[in-house]
Amino acid sequence: MGKITRLVVLSSELPSEMHLMIYELHADVTIKETCFGMLIYGEESIVRALVNTIRKIDPGAFIKERGFVPGDPRRCRADRGGGARPGFYSINKEFKLLPAISNAIAKLPLPYEPEQVTKPEKISVDRLREIVGP
């Protein structure tokens, strides 16, 4: 398993408290607090366990994959000359809707447990070159 990054958007108004609670677990991950929650970067199994813990503490938390590690120069404002990060305005709008979305989801009857998503196997570089062609 490799390393992954998850963006955790919290529906509660206590992101800094959640941040501290995750630190107290002494997990071998990088955590970066954001105005909406936090970024968690580390080994996939550890990050998934932390995400499950967060979901138990804050059932309204929304977690999504992020393709960049915290501090990646392609997303870091210091390296890009300032301004809002790409996607900031979308997350800001979504963040305001989270309490209503969380309440609606909590009222939904689920006749079954949600399925675990399985990722397809990665292909080799040689196979990719074969697909792409000359």
Secondary structure by P-SEA (a helix, b strand, c coil): cccbbbbbbbccccaaaaaaaaaaacccbbbbbccccccccccaaaaaaaaaaaaaacccbbbbbbccccccccccccccccccccaaaaaaaaaaaaaaaaaaaaaccccccbbbbbbcccccaaaaaaaacc
